[in-house]
Amino acid sequence: MGLRSMFGCNYEAVALYRISLGVMLLFELVTRFNYLHAFYSDEGTLPLRLLRPKIDIVYKIVCVHCYSGSMIYMQLLLSIQVLLAAMLIVGYRTKVASIASWFLYLSLTLRNTWLNFILDRYFHYLLFYSMFLPLDGMWAIDSKVNSKNKSSTDTFVTPATIALKLLVAWLYWDAGYGKYSDPLGGWTL
């Protein structure tokens, strides 16, 4: 029971993870609506005419937020992202929602990398690992449709659960090291 309980998850825990991630993502994306004009449009601090000459072809393909700098286009993409976050919260088409959320969040952060900070990186990790978890196992619209006779206390171990548990340790180490190595010494003892 030791390693199984340490590296495994049950369906209730994964459901809480999905809902919490969806709520945090929703708040993050709704907040970004306030900054679309200033930081993501062609009228803001980094118009595409300045960004495009500095990026390679892969960047141009992956970053769908670089396809256009118009406000309507940015609002449309962010609205799609908000809808995907809501889909995660309620558990509807969770595999599609997690993959699309990860890709669009990556694209959003690539559009203006000057705005990225450590929480964006953590969102990338959490959304990436969510693609491999059974997010529709419990408390989801999809779990009603695809009921597979799962018990909420059944512990399962997959490479994704192991990676997610190790990610928690990595996040603490990463944040702690960042504070410890602060060049201004604000966090050191």
C-alpha positions as CSV (number, residue, x, y, z in Angstrom):
1,M,0.0,0.0,0.0
2,G,3.0,2.4,0.6
3,L,4.2,3.2,-2.9
4,R,0.7,2.8,-4.4
5,S,-0.7,5.4,-2.0
6,M,2.3,7.7,-2.4
7,F,2.3,7.8,-6.2
8,G,-1.4,7.0,-6.9
9,C,-4.6,8.9,-7.0
10,N,-8.3,8.2,-6.6
11,Y,-11.0,9.5,-8.8
12,E,-12.2,12.1,-6.2
13,A,-8.7,13.6,-5.9
14,V,-8.5,13.8,-9.7
15,A,-11.9,15.4,-9.9
16,L,-10.9,18.0,-7.3
17,Y,-7.7,18.6,-9.3
18,R,-9.7,19.1,-12.5
19,I,-12.2,21.5,-10.8
20,S,-9.5,23.5,-9.0
21,L,-7.3,23.8,-12.1
22,G,-10.4,24.9,-14.2
23,V,-11.3,27.6,-11.6
24,M,-7.8,28.9,-11.4
25,L,-7.5,28.9,-15.1
26,L,-10.8,30.7,-15.5
27,F,-9.8,33.5,-13.1
28,E,-6.4,33.9,-14.8
29,L,-8.0,34.1,-18.3
30,V,-10.8,36.5,-17.2
31,T,-8.2,38.7,-15.6
32,R,-6.2,38.8,-18.9
33,F,-9.2,40.4,-20.7
34,N,-8.2,43.6,-18.9
35,Y,-4.8,43.5,-20.5
36,L,-5.6,42.4,-24.1
37,H,-5.4,45.8,-25.6
38,A,-2.2,46.9,-23.8
39,F,-0.2,43.7,-24.2
40,Y,-1.6,41.5,-26.8
41,S,-3.0,43.7,-29.6
42,D,-1.2,45.5,-32.4
43,E,-2.0,48.8,-30.6
44,G,-0.2,47.7,-27.5
45,T,3.4,47.4,-26.3
46,L,4.4,44.5,-28.7
47,P,2.7,44.8,-32.1
48,L,3.2,41.9,-34.4
49,R,5.2,44.0,-36.9
50,L,7.9,44.1,-34.2
51,L,7.6,40.5,-33.0
52,R,7.4,38.6,-36.3
53,P,10.9,39.4,-37.6
54,K,12.4,38.1,-34.3
55,I,10.7,34.7,-34.3
56,D,11.2,31.5,-36.2
57,I,8.8,29.5,-38.3
58,V,7.9,27.0,-35.6
59,Y,7.1,29.8,-33.2
60,K,4.9,31.4,-35.9
61,I,3.0,28.1,-36.4
62,V,2.6,27.2,-32.7
63,C,1.6,30.7,-31.5
64,V,-1.9,31.1,-32.9
65,H,-2.1,34.4,-30.9
66,C,0.5,35.7,-33.5
67,Y,-1.8,35.1,-36.5
68,S,-3.5,38.4,-36.0
69,G,-3.1,41.4,-33.7
70,S,-6.6,42.7,-33.8
71,M,-8.6,43.0,-30.6
72,I,-11.5,41.0,-32.0
73,Y,-9.2,38.1,-32.8
74,M,-7.6,38.2,-29.3
75,Q,-11.0,38.5,-27.6
76,L,-12.2,35.5,-29.6
77,L,-9.2,33.3,-28.7
78,L,-9.5,34.3,-25.0
79,S,-13.2,33.6,-25.0
80,I,-12.5,30.1,-26.4
81,Q,-10.0,29.6,-23.6
82,V,-12.6,30.7,-21.0
83,L,-15.0,28.2,-22.5
84,L,-12.4,25.4,-22.3
85,A,-11.7,26.3,-18.7
86,A,-15.5,26.1,-17.9
87,M,-15.5,22.7,-19.7
88,L,-12.8,21.5,-17.3
89,I,-14.8,22.7,-14.3
90,V,-18.0,20.9,-15.2
91,G,-16.1,17.9,-16.7
92,Y,-17.4,18.0,-20.2
93,R,-15.1,16.6,-23.0
94,T,-12.2,16.8,-20.5
95,K,-9.6,15.3,-22.8
96,V,-10.3,17.8,-25.6
97,A,-10.6,20.7,-23.0
98,S,-7.3,19.8,-21.3
99,I,-5.3,19.5,-24.6
100,A,-6.8,22.6,-26.1
101,S,-6.3,24.6,-22.9
102,W,-2.7,23.6,-22.7
103,F,-2.0,24.5,-26.3
104,L,-3.9,27.9,-26.2
105,Y,-2.3,28.8,-22.9
106,L,1.1,28.1,-24.4
107,S,0.2,30.2,-27.4
108,L,-1.0,33.1,-25.2
109,T,2.2,33.1,-23.2
110,L,4.3,33.0,-26.3
111,R,2.5,36.1,-27.7
112,N,4.2,38.4,-25.2
113,T,6.9,36.6,-23.3
114,W,7.8,39.7,-21.4
115,L,4.7,39.1,-19.3
116,N,5.5,35.6,-18.3
117,F,6.3,34.7,-14.7
118,I,6.7,31.6,-12.6
119,L,2.9,30.9,-12.3
120,D,2.6,30.7,-16.1
121,R,5.2,28.0,-16.1
122,Y,3.3,26.1,-13.4
123,F,0.1,26.4,-15.4
124,H,1.9,24.8,-18.3
125,Y,3.0,21.9,-16.2
126,L,-0.4,21.4,-14.6
127,L,-2.3,21.6,-17.9
128,F,0.2,19.3,-19.6
129,Y,-0.2,16.5,-17.0
130,S,-4.0,16.9,-17.0
131,M,-4.0,15.6,-20.5
132,F,-2.9,12.2,-19.3
133,L,-5.2,11.9,-16.2
134,P,-8.7,10.4,-16.2
135,L,-10.4,13.8,-15.5
136,D,-13.8,12.4,-16.4
137,G,-13.8,9.7,-13.7
138,M,-16.0,11.5,-11.2
139,W,-18.1,14.6,-10.7
140,A,-18.1,15.3,-14.4
141,I,-20.7,15.5,-17.0
142,D,-18.8,12.9,-18.9
143,S,-18.7,10.5,-16.0
144,K,-22.5,10.3,-16.1
145,V,-22.4,9.5,-19.8
146,N,-19.4,7.0,-19.6
147,S,-20.0,5.4,-16.2
148,K,-17.5,2.6,-15.9
149,N,-18.4,1.3,-12.4
150,K,-15.6,3.2,-10.7
151,S,-15.4,3.6,-6.9
152,S,-14.3,7.0,-5.6
153,T,-11.8,5.4,-3.3
154,D,-10.1,3.1,-5.9
155,T,-6.5,4.1,-6.1
156,F,-4.8,3.9,-9.4
157,V,-1.2,4.5,-10.4
158,T,-0.2,5.6,-13.9
159,P,2.8,7.5,-15.3
160,A,0.7,10.6,-15.1
161,T,-0.1,10.3,-11.4
162,I,3.6,9.6,-10.7
163,A,4.6,12.7,-12.7
164,L,2.0,14.8,-11.0
165,K,3.2,13.8,-7.5
166,L,6.8,14.5,-8.5
167,L,5.7,17.8,-9.9
168,V,4.5,18.9,-6.5
169,A,7.9,18.2,-5.1
170,W,9.5,20.0,-8.1
171,L,7.3,23.1,-7.6
172,Y,8.3,23.5,-4.0
173,W,12.0,23.0,-4.8
174,D,11.8,25.4,-7.8
175,A,10.0,28.1,-5.8
176,G,12.3,27.7,-2.8
177,Y,15.4,27.8,-4.9
178,G,14.2,30.9,-6.7
179,K,13.7,32.6,-3.4
180,Y,17.0,31.4,-2.0
181,S,19.0,32.6,-5.1
182,D,17.3,36.0,-5.2
183,P,20.0,38.4,-6.3
184,L,18.6,41.1,-4.1
185,G,18.7,38.8,-1.1
186,G,15.1,39.6,-0.2
187,W,14.3,36.0,0.7
188,T,17.5,34.7,2.1
189,L,18.2,34.3,5.8
